[in-house]
Amino acid sequence: MSFGVNGLHAGDVDRDKSTQPLKAYIGGDPMLGRMLKRRTWMMCIAGVVAALFVFFANPVSADMAAAKKWVEKEFQPSTLSKAEQLKEMEWFIKAAKPFKGMHVKVVSETIPTHEYEAKVLAKAFEEITGIKVAFDLIQEGDVIEKLQTQWASGKNIYDGWINDSDLIGTHSRYGYVVPLSDFMKGEGKDVTLPTLDVDDFMGKSFTTGPDGKMYQLPDQQFANLYWFRYDWFNRADFKKKFKKIYGYELGVPVNWSAYEDIAEFFSETIQEIDGKAIYGHADYGKKAPDLGWRFTDAWLSMAGAGDKGIPNGKPVDEWGIRVDKNNRPVGASVARGGAANGPAAKYSLRKYMEWLRKYAPPGSLGMDFYTSLPVLAKGNVAQQIFWYTAFVPTMVAPGPTVNADGTPKWRMAPSPHGPYWEEGMKLGYQDCGSWTFMKSTPLKNRKAAWLFAQFCVAKTTSLKKAHVGLTPIRDSDMRHQSFTDRAPKLGGLVEFYRSPARVAWTPTGTNVPDYPKLAQLWWQNIGEAVAGEVTVSTAMNNLAKEQDKVLARIARAGVQGKLGPKLNKERDESYWLNKPGSPKAKVNEKPQGETVNYDDLIKAWREGRVK
């Protein structure tokens, strides 16, 4: 084995060439030649040893060279100065010293942000700290499945997980997950970045349990907003025709009545633009697990099924699950005080099915989430009520929905709400993939993985990562000049994240005590209604009953102790429907449509107002 010093390896030295000058000097005396040659090699070896001594005696200087390279060439822009970035990197080098040479395994779902972390940040982290990271990219459903396997077996599969904060109610109850707020003050204090600045994370409340402890650290987040063709909505002929038919202005829909009117208008009145058939709505309906996300990602809340409360409704959330004053789930069915089968929930499913069949492009009913993704980019859809901002990078690429100057023909705006919605309720969903650590992971591995997790969200790296994946986590990043400059080409993303309105888009909350067990019930029951196998009412009644059964099983098992479910006794539904709050009695489900001018909305956001 030969050790390299500045690219030179001992075995690379050409012995004949290295002694040519010596031969000329000594006049060919073989004895003297051998002596000088031996002395020359001793000097070479001494030089190599000395260089190695310096290298190993002062590894920080070598690692800082790598840090400087990455700061200069990759980690720009940043909210920190380059000097501050290097100081942060120096901390990582020193903190990682006990773990140098270790291999850690982490996992996440596959989205561009995590691909950047796996391909770029993992490499940078290894070069700077000496810790090698194996970063697996898999489907989110597989992440959850492997999480459950590690919980059940106690065997360490991954040292760190990027897992949706939708599981916050699960993590805070079962006791398998390390509360990070405790870890950062205790066992992990020596490996917790002094400049982490937890309060700068926009999703901090999403990863905090009912006990006030933070269980996960946000790594990326993206909202589920309303998407529309800004160019079409501003056409004078369309605006005039829409107002004549519906009696109000064509604009961003505030409520579902307006969304429905706009869908009907483009699908049935306009029908085609430049000889191309267009549609007023886009969605998917295949009976598959992702149909469950379509609903648990706050569809019932958008309709107005839950209670007021940010980040999630209390006592009833968007899954229709009610909790008591101690945050113990007491039921999902209306008979137990829940709302999963209440009038608002049934209305939300009925409208979803109606719009999918009447206004979406042909074939949408048979599409799943993944096959539906390219639909908007084709340029023949006027609006979509349910659109993940994680796909902004693909929508700003050159194509039918982007102008020649790179600005989008589309915009994103707040999601419209249903007739049961009230001010003070969450208005939509926001995904928050977050670093999560298991108690079953050996402490040394957990510490090393925690260092990498912080490296991925540190202020040195976070702004560049936000520009790559457009899934920002830090408030300071979103307010940086680089995003101000880029805002015109991002269709409202920057304005949304800078506005006070962003707090109304949140992940699944703490009312859900076991996300994996309960989530699978949604797509199975809703899929039966979409396929025409059962009625809307039957599907939601079955869903509510099955959620109650799962809650009851968890309660009987006693695995969550005093944090687990404690079901209410069943009562006549009228008992709960006549009380204030959720579940809510039936209302007028087709109020007058209401819209807002997009440019006025953006102006309000820029001035710090919600609307």
N, C-alpha and C positions, 0 to 999 in steps of 0.2 A: 504494500500500500504506500502511495506517495501523497504527501500533503501539498496542496496548492497554495502558493503565496503570490498574490497579485497576478494570478494567471500563469505563474511559472511553476512547473512540477519538477522535482529533483530528477526524475527519470527522463526528463526532456533535454537535459544538458548533453551536447555533443562533445564527448571527451577529446577527440582529436582536434576539433576546431578551437576548443578552449585553451589548448596548450601550444598552438602554433607560435604565438609571440615568444613564448619561453624557449622554444627550440632554437629560434633565431638568436636569442640573447646569449645562450650558454655555449653556442658553437658546437652543439651536437654531443657534449659529454654525457654518456648514458647514465653514469652514477648520479651526477649532479642533476640530470634531467629527472630521474626517478624521485630524488629528494624534493625537488621543487614542485613536481607534479603532485606528490603526496601532500606537500604543504598547501598547494593551491586547493586541493580537494578538502582538506581540513578547514580551510578558510571558507570555502563554499558551504560546507555542512554547518559550520559555526554561524554563518549568515542566515541559513535557513532556520536553524534552531532559534536564533535570536528573534527572527521575524515571527516564528510560531509563538514564542514566549510573549511577545507584544500582543499578538492576536488573541491569545487565550487569556492573558492577564487583563486585557482591556477590551472585552467583547462589545461593550456599549458603543465604542467609537465605530466599530465595524457595522453594528446594527443601525447606528444613527446615520451612517452613510446610505444604507438602504432606505431608512425613513425619509431622508432628505430627497432621495430620488423619487419616491412615491408622492411626497408632498408637492414636489416641483412638477412632476409629469402627469399625475393622475388626480390628486385630491384638490382640484380647483374647479369651481370656486368654493369658498368656505366662508363661514361667518367669522372665523378666526383669522388672525394674521398668520403669515407663514412661521413667524417666530413662536406664536402660541400653538400652532399645529405641531411644531417640532418638540415643544415642551410636553405636549400631550403624548406624543410618540415616545419620548424619553421615559415617561412614566410607565407606558406599556412594556418597554424593554426591561426596566428594572423589576416590575411586578411579575413579569413572565419568567424571570431567571430560574426559579425553582422548577419550572415546568418545561424548560428548553429540551427539545428532542422528543417530547411527548407527541402522541397521535390522539386526536379527539374526533368523535363522530357526531355530526349534527344533521338535522333533517328539516325539510320544509316542503310546502306545496310548490308547484312549478308556475311561477310568474316571472316576468322580466326582472323585477327587483331582486328576487332570490337567485336568478341566474347570474346576475352581476356579482352578488355576494359570493357565490360558489366559484365563479371563474376568475374574478378580479380580487375581491377583498380577501379571500382565503389565501391566495398566493402572496399578497402584500403582507398579510399577518404572519405567514411563515417566514418570509424573508426578514421581517423586522423583529419578530420575537423568537423564532426557532421552533414554534409549535406548529405541527402539521395538522391541517383540518381536512377530514373527509366529509364532504358536504353532499348528501343525497337529496335529489329533487324528485318528488313523487306526487301523486294525486292527494288532495286534502283528505279524502275518505280513507286512503291508506295510512296517512299520518295518524288519524284518529284510531284506526284499527291497531297500529303498532303501539300507540299510547296505552290502549286497553291491555295489550299483551304484557307490557312492562308492569302495569299496575297489578295485574293478576298473578304474574310469575315472580315478580321481584327481581327478575334478571335484567341487568342493564343492557338495553339495545342501543340507545343513543345517549350521548352525554349532554346534548342540548337539543331543544325542540323549538321550532317556530310554529306555533299552534294558535288557531283563531281564539281571540278572547271571548268568543261565544261560549267557551267552556268555563268561564269564570265561576258560574254557579256550581259546576261540577268540581273544579279544582279547590274551591274554598270549603267544600263540604267533606270530601273523601279523605283528605289528609295525605295523599300521595305526593302532592306538589310542595316544593319549598316556597314558603312566603318570602318573596325577595326583600321586602322591607325589613324582615328579621335578619335575613342572610347578609344584607349590606351592612348591618350594624354589628353582626356577630361573626360567624365563621368566615364570611366572605369580605370582612372589612378591609383586609390587607390587599384584596384584589378588586376593590371597587374604585372606579375612576373618580377622583376628586372633582373633576369638571363634568361629570355625567349630567348634572342639572335636570333631575327628574321632573321638576315643575315646568320645564320647557316642552315636555311631551304633550301633544294635543289629546292623546288617547289615554292619559293617566287614569281618568275616572273609569274607563272601560275595563281596566285590569285590576280594579280594587274590589275586594270582597265586602260583604255586609259587615264584617268585623273591622273594616277600615284598613286592612292590610293589602299591600300591592303584591299580587301573586305572579304577575307576568310583566315583562318590559316590552312596550310596543316597538316593533321593527319596521312595519309598513302599514299603511292604512289607505283605504279608498272607499268612497261613498257610492251610494246607489241613487243616482239623480235622474231628473227628467232630461231627455235629449230631443232636440227638434231642429228642423231645417230653417235656420234664421233667414236665409235668402228667400225662401218661399213665403214665410210668414210676413215678410216686408213687401211683397209684391202688391202694388196698389189695386190691381184688378181682383186679386184674391181677397184682399181686405174688404173691398167694397161689396163683393158678392157674399162673403161670410156675414157681414153685418146685416145685409138685407134679409138673409135667411134666418139668422139666429137672434138678431136684435142687440148684439154687443160686439165689441171689437175682437178681431183675431189677434191673439197674443199668447203669452205663456199662461197655461191654465192654472188657476188657483185651486179649483175643485174638480172632482171626477166628472161632474156634469159637463163642464167645459171640455175636458179631455175627450169625452165621448162625442160631443158635438164636432170637435175638430177631426176626430177619426172618421166620423161619418162624412164630413165635408170633403176631405181629400179622397176618400175611397169611393164615394158615390156621386159627388158633384163634380169635382175636378177630374178624377179618374186617370188622366194621363197628362204628362208634360213632355213636350218635344217628341211626341209619338211613343213615349214609353209609359207603360202602366205603372201607376203609383198607388201606395197604400197608406192608410192613416194610422197604422199601428203595427208593432212588431213584438213577437213573443214566441214562446215554445210550449209544447204540451205533451211530449212523450213521457210515458210512465217510467220514470227512472229516478235514482236518488237525487239528481239535481233539480227535479220538480219539487222536492221538499224544500231546498234552499229558496226556490222561487217564492215560497210562502213564509217560511220561518225568518227569512231576511226582511221582516217587518211589514209584509203585505197587509196583515190584519191591523197593524197599527196605523198604516196609511189610510185604511178605511175608517179607523176610529174605534177599534174594538177594545182597546185597553183604557187605563186610567191616565191621568196627568202625571208627569214626573220625568225628570231628566237625570241620568241617561235613560232610564226605563220607567214605565208606569208602575205606580204603587197604589193600592195593593195588587192590581191586575196588570200583567204585562202583555206584550204583543203575541205571546204564545197562548194567551188566554188563561194563564196560570195565576191563581190568587195565592198570596202569602199572608200570614198573620202578622201581628205586631213584632214577633220575634224572627221574622223572615223565614218561617217554616211554610213550605207549600201545603195548601189545604184543599186544592182541587182545581180541575180545568173545566169541568162541566158547569153549566149554569146552575144545575141543581145543588152544587157545592159552592157556588159563589164565583166560579170561573166564567170565562167568556169564549171558550173555544168553539162552542156551538150556539152562541148567541146570535141575534139578528144581524149585527155588524159583520160577524165572521161569515155567515151564510151569504150575506150581500157581497162580500169581497170575492168569494169563490164564484158566485153567479156572474159577476161582472167580468172577472178574468176569463171565464169560459165563453161568454157572449162576445167580447171584443176579439178574442182569438179566432173565433169562427167567422165573424162578420168583416173584420177590418185588416187582418194580418195577411201577408203574402201566402200564396198557395203552398201547401206542404208544411206550414208552421206547426200544425197539430202533431205531426210526426217527428218534429225536431226535438233534440235535447239541447241543453245549454250550449254545448260545444259546437254543434252543427249550426246553431242559430247565430253564432258570433259574426260571420261575414255578411250577414243580411244588410246591416246599415251601410256598410262600406260600398254596397252596390249602387247607392244613390237613388233608390226608388221608394224610400219610406219617409213620411213626413214627421213622425214623432215616435218616441218610445217612453213609456211611463217608468220603466224599470231598467236602468242602464248603469253598469258598473264603470266608474271612472278609471279603473285599472287598465281599460282598453283605450285610453286616450292616445298612447304611443302609436297604436296601429291606425287610429282614426285621423292622425295629423300627417300620415304618410301621403305622398302624392296619389291622387285618385279622384273619382267622381264627386267626393264630398269636400275637396280642398281646392281653393282658388289658386291661380297661377302664381300669386305672390306668397303662397304658403299659409295664408290665413284660412281658417275653416269656414265652410259654408253653413256649418251647424253651430249650435251653442248648447251648453248645459245650464239647467236652472233648477230651482227647488221642485221637489216632487209635489204634484197636486194631491189633495186629500179628499177622502170620502165624506159623506154627510154625517157620520157619527164622530168625526174628529173634532177636538176642541183645542183652543189655545192652551199651551202649556204641556201638550203631549209631544212625544217624539214624532217626527214626520217621515223618517225613512231609516234605512239601514246603512251602517258603515262597518266594513270589514277592518279588523285590526289584528293582523298576524303578529304574534308576540312571543318573545323568548320565554320558554318555560323549562323548569328544571325539576327532576324527580329526586325524591329522597333516597330512592334505591340506587342512584348513581354514586359511585365512590367519590368522596369529597375532593380528592386531588383532581379527578377528571372533571368534576363539576366546576371547580375553580378555573381550570384551564379553559373550559368551554364558556364560562362566564366572561372571561377576558375577551374571547373572540366575539361574543354577543355584544359587548360594549364597544369593541372595535368597529362593529358594523353600524352602530348608532351614535358614535362619538361625533362631536362637532367637527372634528377634522375631516371625517368621511361622509357625514350625513347629507350635506347639501348636494355634493356631486351625485350621490346615490339617488337623491330625490329627483334630480334632473334626468337621470337615466330611466328610472321606473315610474316616475310621476305618482309615487305613493308616499307623500310626505308625512313625517311624524313630528317634526319640531316646528313650533310656532316661529322661532327665530329664522329658520330656513325659508319659510314661506314669505317672510317680510324682507328678505334679502333683495337687493337691487337686481340681481340676475333673474329673479322671477318676475319682477316688474317689467324688465325688458322683454321677457319671453311671453308674458301674459296675452298679448294680441293673437298669438298662434295656438293658444291652449283652450279657447272656447269657453272661458268662464271658470276654469279650474282654480286659478290663482285667486280670483275675486271671491269664490265660494270659501276657500280655506282661510281667507283673511277676514271674512265676515263673522259677525256674532251668530249668524244663522247656522253655522256648522255644528253647533252643539245639539241640534235637534235630529241629527243623523247619527245613530248609535248602534253598536252590536247587540246581540242577544245578551240579556242581563242575568242577574243573580237569582231570579225566580226559578230558573230551569236547573233542577238539581242533578240531572244526569243527561247531558246533551246527547251522547251516542244512543242511549236506549230510547229516548223520546223522539229524536229527529227522524228515525226510520219510520215512525208511525205516520208521518205527514205525507210523504210521497206515495205510500201505499194506499192510504185512504182517499187522498185527493185524486190520485191517478184513476181510481175506480169511477169517480164522478166524471172526470174528463173523458174517459173511455165510454161513458154512457151506461156503465154497469149498474150504477145506483144514482139516486137523486142527490142534489146538492145538500138537502137537509139530512138525508141518511148518512152521507159521507162525513159531514161535520159532527153529527151526533156520535157516530162510531169513533171518530178521532178523539172527541172529548172523553168518551167512556174508556178508551184504551189508554189515554194519558192518565186518567184516574187509576187504572189498574196498575200501571207502572209505578205511580207514586205510592200506591198501597203496598206493592211488593218491596219497595225500598224501605218503607216504614216498618214492615214486618221483619225485615232482615236486620234492622237496627244498625246498619253499617255507617250511617251518617249521624248517629247519636241524636243529640238535642238540636242539631242543625238540619236534620232530615224532615221529610213530610209528616204531617199529622192531619189527616183528612177531616174535613167538615162532614157532618151528617147530611144526607141528602134532604132537600126541602122541595116544595113546589116551586117551580121556576119563577112564578109571579112574586114570591117573597124577595128574591134578589133583583128582579127587573124593575120593581117599584121603588127600590132604594136609589139614592144618588150615586153617581159614578158607574163603573163597569161591574157587571154586564148591563148593557143599555137596552131599553125597550125600543121597539121599532120606531123609526122617524120617517119623514118624507125623504125618500131616497133619490129623488130627482129635483133638487132645488135649481134655481136659476144658475146658468153657467156664469162663471166669473173668470176674467183674465187680467193680466197685468202686462204693461209694456216692458219688454226685456231691458231696454236701455235705461228706463227709470229704475228698474230693480237693481241693475248693476251700479248705478249711481248711488243708490241707498247703501249698498254693501260697501262701496268705497268710502262712504262717509261714516261707516260704523253702525249703520242701522240695519235691522232685520228686514224691513220692508218700507 
